[in-house]
Structures are given as C-alpha cells and as structure tokens.
C-alpha cells in the first residue's frame, strides 16, 4: 500500500513508519519538526539521542534498501497538505501530526489556543484534502482514551446503546476530557465522524492509552534509529519518569493518592495496531472506534512495579506522594473495553515482561543525559501561568519542501 504517516518524526510516528516500511509498504513521512522545536522552547530533551530525520531515513535505507519519502511542511497549511496529498496519492493516511501533551496545553492561554488550533485545523485540513484528492483513502487517526475521562460505568469502544423514555439508539460514548489537549481530540473525533457521514469517507479512530518502550524490531537495528524516551513533566510519561527517577536515586513521584487508572500498551503493540487497521480498513461512510491498549494500571501499581524492577537491578528507591497538579479523580472506577483489535489479530506484549529490559535498562544506559530539574511538576491545572513566550511553530515556505 501507499501509506502516509503524518507526524512521522515523533515517538509513535517514527516507530510506525519503520514498521510499515519493513513490511513492504510505500511509506511517506509528513512532518514540520515541531516536536523537536518544542523541546528547544521548553529547555528539555529526550533521554535517548535522536539524529536528524533526514539522516535517520538515510540510515534506514542503507540497512534495509527501503526508501521512505519525506515531505517537510505543516498540515495546518492547506496548500502544502494538498500538494503533498496529490503527490503521495496514499491509500491510507495515519495521522499523528498533533500537539500531544496535556500539560503543554495547560501551560497558559497561548499554549491552550495553539494546541486547539494546531490539532483541530490540521485534522480539518486533512479531511478536506482527502475528500478533494483521495476520497477512498482510509484515515487512521490517533485518538486518546483521555477523551472518555473516568466515568462510573464501563467504557465501551466508541459507542453506547442508550434507552431513554422507551426508545433506544446507538450513540457516541459520552466524552469527559481532562485538558485542553484532550478537548482538541474530542473535537477531532466529532469532525471526522461528521465528514464520514456527509462525504462517505472511511476512518478509524484509535483511542490509545499510554504508550511505553523505545524498542521495536526496526528501531533496534541501529542506535541511530532509536526512539524517543521522554521523562520530563510536560511530554514524559509516568513509567519513563519512574525509571529515570530510579536510576538517579530519586523517590518515585506519585501524584496524589495514585489511584488514577489508565490503559497502557507497548510501542510494539502500537505499530501492530496501526498495521491491523491498515490491513482491515473501514467501509465508505464508516467512522469506527477502537480502544487501543492492552492492560490497565493505577499509578500506585506502576510505582510498585518500577520499585520492584529497580531493586532487582540493585537500586533501592522509595515512593513519594506529591500534591496532584491536575484536576482529576485520584480514586475512581475504571473498566474500558478493548476487544476489537484483539479480534483482528493483535497478540499483546505485557508490561511485566518488558519493564526491566525495555525501560529501566535504557534509563540506566543513558543516565548521563538525565536532567533532574525537569522531573518535578510545575504546571498547575488550577492556576495557568501568565502568558510567556508563544509556542514555537516550524516555519516552512508555502508548498513545503518535497
């Protein structure tokens, strides 16, 4: 297939592009390097050293003989996106090209507005470009389990049957997003569903849980292909933070009571889920939703697992509870369904099998790159900062660089 990966320089996008290329698909990456610029803006860096994208693609071609085409530009620029779509003629578009951090969106007004404009406008542009140039193309959009929030009922996969006043209907599952970022993803879902309805587009919304790990079959071929390992308060994930804290002897920082429960999955399962969605496309006019995770854990449970893994490596670390900077339920019911990707053939990797090797050892390997100053939370959901500098956005000439 011809497959376009929007946001292919990012964490999930990079692993996905390599995975699909290795399986013989003609892959193109569309990116504007914003993810790298946000690191510069915030004074943070991934734990693992990431080479320039063009260099990584050359190394990939040298190792495998597979060429991944690169289109440099911004999906919020419709002229660029339209030109790229006409040249790529993709049969599937995988859309990762969004600002994906809840804390980033809660920094201040400027970052909240940037997140919503960037994400919602980019997705709208893509919908119009697909309608105009590739109407049979399958859109695979990365959503988030955070759209649902933490309702006191089981979370279904996208839709729920409701009976009200003696009548029944199948309706989108109620959304309770917890940040301006998560709100942007809800807006995306509604826009995509509407476009499928009126234009008969085909789309799969992958409501993904928290992803962990840096290693896939493809990224392990050469250190130059290594993936990101973000551990800071803005882009870092809780597992990455725990592993970094463990190797430097810092207490594992649990926000609040630690009862916050979410879905998690290995990066190897992320790329496999994308592949399954590509191989089994939605029908014209269909907007389907898959909940993309494999296990559920509370923050307390993850802290205990990380503490046990650290002790096996000779590191004795404590667990410390901090005031929760977020506005969220710290103890709640959580049971989300996630059967559709399993039915398509997903064979999950489980956290207990990979935490030690895939996370703790990598944290120890790159220990010299750890910056302890970026770990503790400083962004408070209740008290957004006064506007500082505006978010950095890559500047690319109209039409982009092909």
N, C-alpha and C positions, 0 to 999 in steps of 0.2 A: 504493500500500500504506500501511497504518498501521504506522509503524516507531518503536520506542522506542530512544533512544540513552542508555544508562546511562553516566554519566561524560562527558556532553556539554560540560562546561566545560573539559575537559582538551585536551591537544595533538591527539591523534588524534580524540577525540570531537567537538571543535568543527568541525574540517575536514569530518568525515564528516556531521555534522548539516546543515551548509550545503549540501554536495554533494547529499545526498538530497532536501533541501527544494527545491533549484533544479530538480530533475528531476521535481517534481510529487508527491512522496510526502508524506503527512501525518505530519510528524515531531514527536515529543515528546522533550524532554530531561529526564532524571532526574539530579540532582546535589545534593550537600550542601556544595559549596565547599571540601572538604578540601584539594584541590590548592593553593588559594590560602593556606590556613592553614598548610600545611607550609612554604611559603616564609617566612611570618612566624615560625614556630617556629625555622627554621634561619638566619634573617637573610640570605636570598638573594632575588633577584628575576630574572625573565626579562629578557633583554636588550630585548625589544620590549615596549612599554607595553600592558597588557591592560585594557580597560574592564570595568566590572561586567557580569555576564552579562545581566541584565535590560535594560541599556542596549544591549548588542550586539544582542540579539534585536529590540529596537525599531528599531534602525538597519537591520537586515536586512529587517524588514517594510516599512519605508519605501522601501528601494531596490528590492525585488522584489515587494512585495504578498503575500509568503508568511508565514504565521504559524507559528512554532514554539512549541508549548505547553511550559511549564516546570513541573516537579514538583520541589519542593525537599524533600529528605529523604535518609535513609541506607538503603541496601539491606540493611544488617545488622539493620535494624528491620523485622521481617516484617509487622507491622500496617501500617506505611506502604507497604511494597512491594506488599502485597496490595491495598490501596486504590487505589494508582496503577495496577496492572495491570487491575483491574476497570474503572477509568475509561478507560484508554487503549485497551484491547482490541487490543493490537498483533498484527499478523500476523508480524512479525519483531522480535526484541529483539537489539540489538547491545550487548554487554557490555564496556565499557571501565572500569567503576567499581571499580578496584582500585588499591592502592598499587603503583607500577610500578618502583620503584628498587631495584636490588640493593644499592648502598652504603647506602641508608636502612635496609634490613633488616639490615645488618651493623653498624650503629652500636653496639648493645648489646642486652641481653636484652629490654628493654621494646619496642624498635623491631622486633626479630625477632618477638616474640609478637604485637604489633599487626598486623604485615604478614600473618602467617598467619591470625589470627582474622578480620581485616577481609576478606581475599581469599577464604578458604575458606568462611566463614559467609555472606558476601554471595552467593557463587555457589550455595551450597546453598539459601539462601532463594529465589533466583531459580528454581531447578529446581522447588522445591515450589510456588511461585506459578504457574509455567507449567502444571504438572500439574493444579493445582486450578482455574485460571481460564481458561487459554488452551492446552489440550493440543495443539492443532495448530500453535501458534506455532513459528516457526523460530528457534532460539537460535544467534546468531553470536557466538562467544566469542573474544576476543583472547588467544591463547596467546603463546608465545615460542620462538624457535629455541634459546634457552638451556636449554630442557628436555632437549635431546639431549646437551648437553655437546660434547666433541670426541673422539668415538670414532675408532679407527683403521680404520674401514670407512666406506663411503658411507652417508650418512644418507638414508633413504627418507622418503616422505611419510606419517608416522604409523604405518605397519605394515610388518612384515618377515616374509617366509616363512622359517621355521626347519625344518631337518631334524635330528632327534635320535633316535638309536637306531632308525633305519629308518622313522621316522614324520615327517610334515610337518604344519605348522599355520601359519596366518597370525596373528601376534601383534603387540601394540603394540610399536613400536620401543623398545629399552631407553633409559631415562632416566638421565642423569648431571648433574643440575642443580648449578650452581656457587655458589648463595647461598640464604639462607632465602627470599628473594623467589622465585627460580626453583623452589624446592621447593613453594611455595604454588601455583604454576601447574601443577606435576605433579599435586598433589592435586586441583586443579580438573578437570584432564583425566580423571582416574580417576573422579571423582564424576559428571561429565557422561556419560561412557561407560556407567557403571552405570545412570544414570537413563534413558538411551535404551534400554538393554537391558530394564529391568523395566517401564517405563511407556510405551514406544514413542514417546518424544519424538524430535524431529528436531533435530540440532545439527551445526554446522560449527565446528571448532577451527582458528583461523588462527594458525599458529606463525610469528609475524612476526619479521623481522630488525630491524636498527637503522634507524630512520626519520630522514631528514634533510629540510630545507627548511621554509619557512614559507608559501610561496606556492601557493595553488590558484586556479583560475578564480574561485571565490567569495570567498575572503579578500582577493583583490586589488581588489575593487570599492570598498573604502573602508578607510582606515588604521584606522578603529575596529574593523574585523573581523579585523585582523592576528592571526596565530597566535603561539604561544609560541616562544621561542628560548632554551633552557636550556643554559648552558655551565659551570655550577658542577660541583664534584666529585661531587655527590650525584645530581642529576637531569639533568645535562648529558650530551650525547653527545660522542664523540671528535671528530667533524667540527666540531661547533659550537665545541668547546674550541680546536681548531687555528685556526679562523677568527678567533676573538676574540683569541687569542694573537698571531696575525699582525698584526692591525691596531694592537695596542699595542706591537709590537716585542719581545714576549716569546718566548723559544725555544719551539718546538712540543714539548710534553711527551709523549714516548712511554714507556709503562710497560714496563719490562723490555726484552727483545730486540725487541719489536714484531712478533713473528711471529704473534700472536693473530689468527686469521682468522674473520670472521663474514660473514653475509649482510646486505645493505643494500638499501634502497629509498627512492624519492622519496615524499613525502607525497601527491603527486598519484596515485601508484600505490596507496597505501594506500586512499584513498577509492574508487578504481575497483574494487579487490579486494572491498571491502565491498559495493559495488553489484552486482558479479557474483555474490557469494554470496547476496544478497537475491533476485536475479532467477532464480537456479538453486538452489532450496532442497534440503536433504537430504530423504530419504524418511522416513516414520514409522519409528522404531526405529533409524535410521541415525546413527552417530557418525562423521563423516568428518573428515579432517585435511588441510589444505592448508599447505604451506610457503610463506609469503608474503614473498618477497624477490626481487630481480631480478639482483643481482651479488654477488660475493664479493671481499673485500679484506682484506689484513692491515693492521695498524696502521702498519707501516712504509710500505706502499704509500700509505695515506691521507696520511701525513705528507709524502711526496714530492709527491703531487698538490697538497696545500694549499700547500706551499712554492713550487711552480711557479706556481700561481694567484696567490699573493701577489706574486711577482716581476713578473708581468705588470702588476700594479697599482702597481709601483714600491716594493714593500716587500721588503726583504732580511732574511729570518729564518732562523735556524739550527734544527736539530733536536737536542733534548737527550733522552737516555735516563735515566729515573728508576727506582729500585728499584720493582718491581711490588708494590703494596699488596695485590693479590688473590692468592688461591691458584688458579692456573690454569697450564696448559701454555703456555709462551711461544713454542714452535715445535711445530707439530703438523700432521698430515694433516687436511684438511677438504674434503669434497666432498658437498654437500647437494643432493638432487633438489628441483626446484621447477617442475614442468611442468603441474600441474593447473589453475592459474589462467590460464596461457598458453593452455591448451586451451579454456578458457571465453571467451577473447577479450581478455585483458589485453595491451596494447601498451605495453611498459615505457618509462619515461624513464631515461636512463643518467646516472651521476654526472659523467662527463666533459663532458656537455652543460650541466650546471646548477650545478656547484660555484661558479664565478665569480660568476654573476648571483644565484643564489638564496641563497647563504651569505655569501661574502666581502663583497659589496656591502651586505648588510643589517648585517653586523657593523660595517662602516665607517660606515654611516648612523647607527647608534645607539651609536657609540663612547663618547659621554659617559656612558652608563649602565653601562659596564663596571666591575666591581669586581674588581681583580686579586687581592684577598685570598681569593676563593672558588675560585680555579682549581686550586691545587696540592692533591694528595691528602693527607688527614689520617686517613682511616679505614683501619685495617689489619685485613684479614680474619683474621689470626692472633691479634690481640690486641684483642678488642672492648673498648670503653670501659666503665668502671663506669657504671651507670645514672644518667643525668642527669635531665632532665625527661621526663615521659611524652609520647608523640606527641600532637599536637593532633588532636582529632576534633570535627567540627562537631556542635553540639547543636541538634537540631530536635525540636519537640514531637511526641509520638506522633501518627501520621496525617499528619504533614508539612504543608507549606504548598502548596496547589494553586492 
